[in-house]
Amino acid sequence: VIIKHNNPCGVAKGATLAEAYQRANMADRLAAFGGAIELNREVDLETAKLVCENYAEVVAAPEFAPGVMDLFAKKKNLRVMRIGNIARLEKYANDVVVDFKSLMDGGIVVQTSFVPRARRKEDLQPAVATWKDKTYRVSRQPTEKEYDDLIFGWLVEAGVTSNSVLYVKDGVTVGIGTGEQDRVGVAEIARDKAYRKLADRIAWEHHKTPYNNLTDKKARTEIDKEVASRKGGLVGCCMVSDAFFPFRDGVEVGIREGITAVIQPGGSDRDFESIEACNEANVAMVYTGQRSFRH
């Protein structure tokens, strides 16, 4: 696994570390300050060179190949951490701990940590709801690729503050919306961030200039057209929601952008509306049965 800045990124089976890093960097080129890169494999020279091409403040890994530290030494203020037993972190994934939060009046809130129960596709439930004695079922189940992204997105969701909606594709977070009061609003924020990030990526790849600094009006217009045609890179994404959609308008934000699957806790009185919206668009949807709650 690689975590780049504040956007976690999964790694496909068989990917080289350099390929994994490049994928992670796609998640967020902009949010560099405070960025940490964590790897569970030895850092090789190819990956180290890619890291040095970008801004980062921390690199953590179990080991570093010969020559890597010489490269990192040239980066100003880069903190490098060797964590030899980083593989042990996985054993704590299902452990519940006591979480303490201090209040401004001197009080303390004590609560158990949130642990997502849905970690495999076998843990997920098909979207089914009953409304006025009629049963509604989602027509299509996710593909294996969609299951991979749905599970990845749900585990990322565990680290995102409620209320939130994420879009993920190919093990990469495409857009993250968080901290809003309404489900539609947070889905739109994640959508809009996806559009902005794609515009910036295209500008950087073609002009080596951030989109916001690009003064060539013709170039900006061309980028805008490409981003619109690709719907911000959201086509084929999976949509992740930390809580249920109270009405169909939330899931429809993603459907209009071309998402193909949805994961959410389920449990709304009007789940049938979201099921109908998904069936009309041939979008798969599954329930976790557990809200991903974090404040």
Order of alpha helices (4+ residues) and beta strands (2+ residues): beta-beta-alpha-beta-alpha-beta-alpha-beta-beta-beta-beta-beta-beta-alpha-beta-beta-alpha-alpha-beta-alpha-beta-alpha-beta
